[in-house]
Amino acid sequence: MAERFSLTATVQDKGLRLDKYLSDHLDVTRSAVERLLEEGAVTVAGGETAKNYRLRGGEQITVEIADPTPAEAQPEDIPLDIVYEDGNIVVVNKPQGMVVHPAAGNPTGTLVNALLYHCGDSLSGVGGVARPGIVHRIDKDTSGLLVVAKSDFAHNALAEQLKTHTVSRVYHAIALGNFKEDRGTVNKPINRHPVDRKRMAICRVGEGREAITHYTVLERFGQFTHVECRLETGRTHQIRVHLSSLGHPLLGDPVYGGDGTRFQSLHKTLFAGQFLHAAELRLIHPRTGQEMHFQAPLPQNFNHVLEILRKDYT
């Protein structure tokens, strides 16, 4: 069954190309939008239209995205760090370097491959066979907790919790520089980078999706800071983009300006990406209604870097 989106162009959207508008609001690439237009999946005021159509403001736009075609992901006997499991959900502590679901360049070795082996057929089908059970994601080089749905009921309930911000996620990060304040909130909308579509970027209000991150300084090391980040929303690369916008990119993050430090060159064996770990997860169990709290300890390399910083930079 196709997923249907109904959008209404505003006065502020007047003059914007249709493909740009859809790319921004659906959080997909221009090439994906072009495919949707070619397939006749987009209608404006009831009629099909071209990608270079300029919005007048006020148009009703409908988009139908078909279910994903069957993925070639196969069950793989990959060890998983299962924090909790029952008949409805699985909470996994994902290691750094593991991709969540198969995609171009990463067809195997993903969390989905491991889950297909571990859970068999007992995964939610809401995400389609391309992303069975996947309710939310964390980046390949981010470690930590995420919840996977084992039934459609659980998937829909958890998705609603994410939408209403009743799922709480706490991350630990090591960022470059010394924060001026001990705590603060970054409330800046995020959208795809206008040039590099693999990156995200801060954008003007109304042109992207709301993104809110609350941060608290845990330890200061002069050139580096250990911070806790609480997500109010969950946008792609949210913490990485928000902290970078403050001038504090994450240590080891080549995408948003956090690599190439002297510290990294001295301790390169400890680096496999940005230092970001999903340490805590709170949710309401979809069946019992019970609030559940999960924690995952910091990875070994994260702790090792903190030990070095405490010794040599304080």
LINTA-V134824 format. One record per helix or strand of 3 or more residues. SS is the DSSP state (hx for helix, st for strand). FROM is the first residue (numbers start at 1). TO is the last residue. Records with the same first field share a line. If there is no record, write none. Layout:
BEGIN
SS->FROM-TO  FROM-TO
END
This chain:
BEGIN
st->3-8  42-44  60-65  82-85  89-94  143-149  168-176  183-187  190-192  200-202  212-220  224-231  276-284  291-295
hx->11-13  18-26  30-38  111-119  129-131  152-163  238-245  262-266  268-270  300-312
END
